[in-house]
Amino acid sequence: MGISTPVVLDIPGRSAAWEGTAGIEEIARIAEAGDRLGFDHLTCSEHVALAEHSTSTMLKGGRGTRYWDPLATLSYVAARTRRIRLCTSVIVLGYHHPLALAKRYGTLDRISGGRVVLGVGVGTAREEFELLGASFTDRGRRADESIAALRAAFGRRTPEFEGEYFSFGDLVVDPHGVQEQLPIWVGGVSDAALRRATRLGDGWIPAAVSASGLRERLAECQPAAAHFDVVVGTAQELDPIAVPERAEEVIGELGAAGATIVQPRLRHGSLTEYLEQLDALSRLTCFQAA
């Protein structure tokens, strides 16, 4: 199981009140607990600057406006942990040159001992693309090529790539990532996102989806990668302390439907309660079996 990290973003109607005043120390305590308890990864998403009431989102209630920078946040977390993987969920490919991503997250990969998972997305916030001078209309094609360029560059001292949008060669990237096969998970709930994930990625992050919906979406998928992760959040809050059997049931249903990693939404009203829920979750049979 993975951790969809509290505090690092504020989704209206989902984030708890205590997260509004929490900071890096609270994030680090969650990371340390996840590291100690055996969770697979934790996450940090990306947005640079958003309109107060952005309509370019598929999230009920809006996407919110607080987004901790993933590189800075995960770098701090890397120094406070030893095993748990560090996942961007997700960075918007169109905001970056792929070689810059390879260098920045390659450095994080090196200092963390090879623990980076790059969650990537195409992006939907047109106003943010325009703010950053990034191309919006062809962002899908650019994202496809960016993933290919990342594959060519990550973990290599002298990367080479030739494409329509990006070309590089005859240069040195030092330091670079220690993983030559960087795990790339593609985020998004659309059919296009799922096709991109199965064709170019090592995993798919559709966020919260029901077991029946997940089974239906995966029925005709043929991932190109030998190992393909399906990383799914739970649509409902779970309480492994008060109702452990329900948590077992929901997580088990998602696993049976094709999820390889589940990110449970946990009921909590404080940092202490959230840490207690993580501990209870780690004691469930479904967690131990995974």
ROVOSE-709241 format. One record per residue (C-alpha): z negated, x, y negated; residue in one letter; chain. Coordinates in pm, whole numbers. Example, Ala and Ser with C-alpha at 12.3 -4.5 7.8 and 13.67 -1.06 7.14 Angstrom:
BEGIN
REC      zz      xx      yy  aa  ch
REC    -780    1230     450   A   A
REC    -714    1367     106   S   A
//
This chain:
BEGIN
REC      zz      xx      yy  aa  ch
REC       0       0       0   M   A
REC      62     105    -357   G   A
REC    -116      40    -684   I   A
REC      55    -135    -973   S   A
REC    -163      43   -1224   T   A
REC    -370    -167   -1465   P   A
REC    -402     -75   -1835   V   A
REC     -65     105   -1863   V   A
REC     113    -217   -1959   L   A
REC       9    -557   -2088   D   A
REC     192    -854   -1936   I   A
REC      93   -1183   -2104   P   A
REC     -98   -1407   -1867   G   A
REC    -147   -1132   -1607   R   A
REC    -346    -847   -1762   S   A
REC    -727    -880   -1766   A   A
REC    -916    -876   -2095   A   A
REC   -1089    -544   -2024   W   A
REC    -753    -365   -2002   E   A
REC    -692    -420   -2374   G   A
REC    -957    -166   -2474   T   A
REC    -931      65   -2171   A   A
REC    -782     411   -2197   G   A
REC    -685     719   -2002   I   A
REC   -1029     767   -1846   E   A
REC   -1013     423   -1687   E   A
REC    -660     494   -1563   I   A
REC    -779     825   -1418   A   A
REC   -1071     659   -1238   R   A
REC    -831     411   -1076   I   A
REC    -602     697    -977   A   A
REC    -888     897    -828   E   A
REC   -1005     595    -630   A   A
REC    -654     530    -499   G   A
REC    -620     895    -408   D   A
REC    -949     898    -220   R   A
REC    -891     567     -41   L   A
REC    -543     652      87   G   A
REC    -310     440    -127   F   A
REC      54     548    -118   D   A
REC     133     557    -490   H   A
REC      45     435    -836   L   A
REC     285     331   -1109   T   A
REC     367     361   -1476   C   A
REC     654     180   -1646   S   A
REC     864     259   -1953   E   A
REC     958     100   -2282   H   A
REC     978     286   -2612   V   A
REC     951       9   -2871   A   A
REC     999    -365   -2830   L   A
REC    1019    -663   -3061   A   A
REC     693    -857   -3081   E   A
REC     860   -1161   -2926   H   A
REC    1145   -1021   -2720   S   A
REC    1355   -1280   -2535   T   A
REC    1548   -1025   -2326   S   A
REC    1332   -1058   -2018   T   A
REC    1315   -1253   -1694   M   A
REC     934   -1242   -1689   L   A
REC     751   -1567   -1745   K   A
REC     558   -1537   -2071   G   A
REC     753   -1229   -2182   G   A
REC     737    -862   -2101   R   A
REC     458    -768   -2341   G   A
REC     465    -475   -2582   T   A
REC     217    -218   -2445   R   A
REC     379      48   -2227   Y   A
REC     213     385   -2177   W   A
REC     464     667   -2158   D   A
REC     511     742   -1787   P   A
REC     565    1117   -1813   L   A
REC     257    1182   -2024   A   A
REC      41     939   -1826   T   A
REC     145    1057   -1480   L   A
REC     109    1421   -1582   S   A
REC    -255    1357   -1670   Y   A
REC    -306    1163   -1349   V   A
REC    -148    1446   -1148   A   A
REC    -425    1678   -1265   A   A
REC    -693    1431   -1152   R   A
REC    -551    1362    -804   T   A
REC    -434    1555    -500   R   A
REC    -237    1327    -267   R   A
REC    -130     993    -414   I   A
REC     234     972    -521   R   A
REC     331     927    -886   L   A
REC     589     652    -935   C   A
REC     778     550   -1246   T   A
REC     819     176   -1208   S   A
REC    1055     185   -1376   V   A
REC    1223     417   -1624   I   A
REC    1537     286   -1793   V   A
REC    1822     517   -1696   L   A
REC    2033     439   -2002   G   A
REC    1773     587   -2236   Y   A
REC    1801     937   -2088   H   A
REC    2047    1208   -1989   H   A
REC    2004    1257   -1612   P   A
REC    1964    1632   -1653   L   A
REC    1677    1572   -1896   A   A
REC    1515    1344   -1638   L   A
REC    1564    1609   -1369   A   A
REC    1394    1869   -1589   K   A
REC    1104    1657   -1711   R   A
REC    1017    1487   -1385   Y   A
REC    1110    1800   -1192   G   A
REC     837    1980   -1386   T   A
REC     596    1698   -1301   L   A
REC     706    1725    -938   D   A
REC     625    2096    -942   R   A
REC     282    2066   -1103   I   A
REC     189    1777    -872   S   A
REC     306    1948    -553   G   A
REC     606    1725    -487   G   A
REC     451    1383    -545   R   A
REC     706    1221    -778   V   A
REC     888     900    -687   V   A
REC    1145     802    -946   L   A
REC    1163     427    -991   G   A
REC    1467     349   -1203   V   A
REC    1625      45   -1362   G   A
REC    1930     -56   -1564   V   A
REC    1732    -229   -1839   G   A
REC    1766    -565   -2013   T   A
REC    1622    -513   -2363   A   A
REC    1939    -503   -2575   R   A
REC    1742    -443   -2895   E   A
REC    1580    -133   -2746   E   A
REC    1916       7   -2635   F   A
REC    2047     -43   -2988   E   A
REC    1737     115   -3139   L   A
REC    1782     428   -2925   L   A
REC    2158     445   -2975   G   A
REC    2219     384   -2605   A   A
REC    2517     193   -2468   S   A
REC    2427    -156   -2343   F   A
REC    2753    -313   -2227   T   A
REC    2836     -51   -1964   D   A
REC    2477      29   -1869   R   A
REC    2535     -64   -1504   G   A
REC    2817     186   -1451   R   A
REC    2625     449   -1644   R   A
REC    2318     389   -1429   A   A
REC    2517     434   -1109   D   A
REC    2650     767   -1229   E   A
REC    2311     871   -1360   S   A
REC    2161     824   -1012   I   A
REC    2438    1036    -862   A   A
REC    2381    1304   -1127   A   A
REC    2007    1300   -1058   L   A
REC    2078    1353    -690   R   A
REC    2290    1655    -780   A   A
REC    2037    1802   -1023   A   A
REC    1684    1737    -899   F   A
REC    1521    2029    -720   G   A
REC    1807    2267    -797   R   A
REC    1800    2576   -1015   R   A
REC    2175    2573   -1085   T   A
REC    2285    2206   -1068   P   A
REC    2646    2096   -1098   E   A
REC    2793    1753   -1156   F   A
REC    3122    1614   -1282   E   A
REC    3156    1246   -1371   G   A
REC    3292    1001   -1623   E   A
REC    2981     995   -1841   Y   A
REC    2793    1313   -1744   F   A
REC    2911    1663   -1666   S   A
REC    2716    1986   -1633   F   A
REC    2736    2323   -1460   G   A
REC    2701    2698   -1520   D   A
REC    2341    2658   -1631   L   A
REC    1989    2713   -1506   V   A
REC    1708    2456   -1486   V   A
REC    1378    2640   -1449   D   A
REC    1128    2511   -1351   P   A
REC    1275    2236   -1139   H   A
REC    1143    1989    -882   G   A
REC    1014    2105    -547   V   A
REC    1166    1805    -366   Q   A
REC    1534    1851    -298   E   A
REC    1560    1491    -181   Q   A
REC    1382    1302    -457   L   A
REC    1289     944    -354   P   A
REC    1468     706    -592   I   A
REC    1362     341    -589   W   A
REC    1578      93    -778   V   A
REC    1400    -188    -961   G   A
REC    1521    -538   -1037   G   A
REC    1546    -882    -882   V   A
REC    1917    -945    -937   S   A
REC    2184    -924    -670   D   A
REC    2333    -630    -859   A   A
REC    1999    -446    -846   A   A
REC    1969    -501    -472   L   A
REC    2326    -381    -415   R   A
REC    2258     -73    -627   R   A
REC    1937      -4    -436   A   A
REC    2095     -30     -91   T   A
REC    2404     167    -194   R   A
REC    2246     446    -402   L   A
REC    1870     436    -361   G   A
REC    1593     516    -116   D   A
REC    1415     191    -192   G   A
REC    1410    -136    -382   W   A
REC    1140    -267    -616   I   A
REC    1196    -639    -671   P   A
REC     844    -691    -813   A   A
REC     668   -1009    -695   A   A
REC     859   -1216    -441   V   A
REC     759   -1455    -164   S   A
REC     790   -1359     201   A   A
REC    1059   -1620     261   S   A
REC    1251   -1510     -49   G   A
REC    1228   -1146      57   L   A
REC    1349   -1221     408   R   A
REC    1646   -1410     269   E   A
REC    1739   -1135      24   R   A
REC    1720    -863     288   L   A
REC    1904   -1054     561   A   A
REC    2245    -904     488   E   A
REC    2136    -565     350   C   A
REC    2265    -245     502   Q   A
REC    2093      41     314   P   A
REC    2282     369     305   A   A
REC    1961     577     321   A   A
REC    1816     661     662   A   A
REC    1470     559     536   H   A
REC    1464     271     289   F   A
REC    1145     140     125   D   A
REC    1104    -217       6   V   A
REC     819    -216    -245   V   A
REC     692    -565    -322   V   A
REC     415    -703    -538   G   A
REC     223   -1015    -442   T   A
REC     310   -1327    -642   A   A
REC     -54   -1440    -638   Q   A
REC    -382   -1265    -709   E   A
REC    -572   -1158    -399   L   A
REC    -946   -1119    -354   D   A
REC   -1012    -894     -53   P   A
REC   -1387    -918    -118   I   A
REC   -1432   -1295    -128   A   A
REC   -1129   -1401      79   V   A
REC   -1022   -1104     293   P   A
REC    -845   -1323     548   E   A
REC    -610   -1458     280   R   A
REC    -531   -1106     161   A   A
REC    -455   -1005     520   E   A
REC    -230   -1310     561   E   A
REC     -26   -1257     243   V   A
REC      22    -884     300   I   A
REC     107    -941     666   G   A
REC     368   -1203     577   E   A
REC     538    -967     333   L   A
REC     535    -689     591   G   A
REC     691    -918     852   A   A
REC     957   -1017     599   A   A
REC    1064    -656     542   G   A
REC     830    -503     287   A   A
REC     740    -146     374   T   A
REC     495    -104      84   I   A
REC     297    -384     -82   V   A
REC     144    -368    -430   Q   A
REC    -125    -640    -422   P   A
REC    -229    -816    -742   R   A
REC    -607    -805    -737   L   A
REC    -846   -1053    -895   R   A
REC   -1075    -861   -1131   H   A
REC   -1258    -904   -1457   G   A
REC   -1369    -546   -1517   S   A
REC   -1293    -190   -1416   L   A
REC   -1590    -189   -1180   T   A
REC   -1467    -504   -1009   E   A
REC   -1115    -364    -980   Y   A
REC   -1245     -46    -813   L   A
REC   -1452    -258    -575   E   A
REC   -1143    -461    -488   Q   A
REC    -946    -142    -415   L   A
REC   -1224     -29    -183   D   A
REC   -1231    -366      -5   A   A
REC    -853    -365      25   L   A
REC    -860     -22     188   S   A
REC   -1091    -160     459   R   A
REC    -862    -440     566   L   A
REC    -696    -416     906   T   A
REC    -348    -437     752   C   A
REC    -425    -136     531   F   A
REC    -562      70     817   Q   A
REC    -260     -17    1034   A   A
REC     -20      97     762   A   A
//
